[in-house]
Amino acid sequence: MDIELHTGDELGPFKVLVVRDPSVDLLGFVVVDNIAAGPAIGGIRMAPDVTITEVARLARAMTLKNASAGLAHGGAKGGIVGDPRRPIAEKEAIIRAFARGIATLVEYIPGPDMGTDEGCMAWIRDEGGRAAGLPKVVGGIPLDEIGATGLGIAVAAEVAAEHAGIKLEGARVAVQGFGAVGKFAARFLAERGARLVAATDSRGGRHDPEGLPIEDLIALKAEGRSVAECPSGQAITHDDLIGIECEIWIPAARPDVLTASNVGRLQAKLVLQGANIPATPEAEADLHARGIINVPDFIANAGGVICAAVEFHGGDEARAREAIVTKIRENTAEVLRRSREGGILPRAAALELAHERVREAMRYHRA
């Protein structure tokens, strides 16, 4: 496997670590991008096709996300090459070996991400002493249980709806990636009057213009099944979802699902990026040119890391919810204000805001 890292600028990366343990078939990476504001915090992604280049891109996104959220943390990301659905004993052995391999990387605070969860973080803390996003039983705020990232997306929607010329009451929502992020985004938006009309996961999806039963879909996922098994509506694929008529479209799956070749089929008025880097630069430029409001990933989906940071510093669930609502509301409003007044893409406005904060922190950090 090619593990070369072709990236780097004045912000980072600060440190890159490759972890191997053939005894448990482990190949993993950590990219600590920037630590100017404090020790870097970021999730560990487990997937068969994860690469160090993807991890580096995600680590930079975490630097920007943490800075834009005003957290006292830099950005990092971990990646483990492997199937997250393998037998639990095998997965635990791999996660624990990874934790031992990064135990001396004191600049990094791991958290859950795609393919890992609170239980994995408990194994990591048991081996290495540091982790966020822990199970409640060991003092954590279970961000996937309370839907921290989904809550933040719904808050971003409250702010962005006015810019998009829509109301949340009655708004049709399509979610690509009905997992830990997508299902809670759908639930919190439904609480605000929106209607889920389409949802997909890695095995398929369903579309019903009258609305899908969110709690039934969540129950299917809890049983390890697919939303495609829901009897409501019609079967669709990930690709079909892009062309679904809706007001709000939420990519909450993998990177680069919106590209120059498919973004023209998108019919939404508001895109809320639940996944990290889900759209290419060309796709985002197309959205902007067509007047579709696009709230970038590290603004819209910061709820999880805000929750993790509150937990790491000893806060409780109520404090985490308060911080998510306050920070994401303020940052979404500021980014969309800069975008509108400057005539620039929302991502450019978000990058401007985040870079200002990172560079200010770097002034106080010894090189």
Beta strands, then each sheet from edge to edge (+ up, - down):
strand 1: 15-21
strand 2: 26-34
strand 3: 40-47
strand 4: 75-81
strand 5: 108-112
strand 6: 172-176
strand 7: 195-201
strand 8: 204-207
strand 9: 234-236
strand 10: 248-251
strand 11: 270-272
strand 12: 293-295
sheet 1: 1+ 2- 4+ 3+ 5+
sheet 2: 9+ 8- 7+ 6+ 10+ 11+ 12+
end
